[in-house]
């Protein structure tokens, strides 16, 4: 399996921190090796962004990468059961992040 790359601002803001958590969840669930690249808005792909292998995960809502977007980006590598399990893990990650940010 390939690596997951997070393009993040330094220090990470809201979406950057969520994507970093997604990367950790993907590492634990699938063994994807996370890599973080810190860059600014002038980068070719400005942060926050997530790549699976060399493929940019595009947010379906145009703003924030969702668990569904990530699952879709991996659909050619995983079967339906694995996708469903991964989606659950990522949704829990997103919910925990939202809960923490609502109290920050």
C-alpha positions in Angstrom: 0.0 0.0 0.0 1.2 3.5 -0.5 1.8 6.5 1.7 -0.5 9.3 2.7 0.8 12.8 2.5 -0.6 15.8 4.4 0.2 19.3 3.2 -0.1 21.4 6.3 0.4 24.9 7.5 2.8 25.4 10.4 1.4 25.5 13.0 -1.5 23.3 11.8 -4.9 25.0 12.0 -8.3 23.4 12.0 -8.5 21.4 8.8 -4.8 20.7 8.9 -5.1 19.1 12.3 -8.1 17.0 11.1 -6.1 15.8 8.1 -3.2 14.9 10.4 -5.7 12.8 12.5 -7.0 11.2 9.4 -3.4 10.2 8.4 -2.9 8.6 11.9 -6.2 6.7 11.6 -5.2 5.5 8.1 -1.8 4.4 9.4 -3.4 2.4 12.2 -6.1 0.9 10.1 -4.2 0.2 6.9 -0.5 0.7 7.6 -0.3 3.7 5.3 2.9 5.6 6.0 2.0 9.2 6.9 4.2 12.0 5.8 3.7 15.7 6.7 4.9 18.5 4.5 4.7 21.9 5.9 4.1 24.6 3.3 2.3 27.9 2.8 -0.4 29.1 0.4 2.1 29.7 -2.4 2.7 25.9 -2.8 1.6 24.2 -6.0 -1.1 22.5 -3.9 -1.8 24.8 -1.0 -2.5 23.4 2.4 -4.5 21.9 3.8 -4.5 19.0 1.4 -4.3 15.2 1.5 -2.7 12.9 -1.0 -3.1 9.1 -1.1 0.0 8.0 -3.0 0.3 10.7 -5.6 -3.4 11.3 -5.9 -4.9 14.4 -4.4 -8.1 13.6 -2.3 -10.6 16.2 -3.6 -13.2 17.4 -1.1 -16.6 16.6 -2.5 -18.0 19.8 -0.8 -15.1 21.8 -2.2 -13.9 22.7 1.3 -13.0 19.9 3.6 -12.0 16.3 3.0 -14.6 13.9 4.4 -14.3 10.3 5.5 -16.3 9.5 2.3 -13.8 11.3 0.1 -11.0 9.3 1.6 -12.8 6.0 1.3 -13.6 6.8 -2.4 -9.9 7.5 -3.0 -9.1 4.0 -1.7 -12.0 2.2 -3.4 -9.7 0.6 -6.0 -7.5 -0.9 -3.4 -9.9 -2.2 -0.8 -13.0 -4.4 -0.8 -16.5 -3.2 0.3 -16.1 -4.5 3.9 -12.7 -2.8 4.3 -14.1 0.4 2.9 -17.1 0.3 5.3 -14.8 -0.4 8.3 -12.4 2.4 7.2 -15.3 4.8 6.8 -16.4 4.1 10.4 -12.9 4.7 11.8 -12.6 8.0 9.9 -16.1 9.2 10.9 -15.2 8.5 14.5 -11.9 10.5 14.0 -13.9 13.4 12.5 -16.5 13.4 15.2 -13.8 13.4 18.0 -12.0 16.3 16.2 -15.3 18.3 15.9 -16.1 17.7 19.5 -12.6 19.0 20.6 -12.7 22.0 18.3 -16.2 23.0 19.5 -14.8 23.3 23.0 -11.5 25.0 22.1 
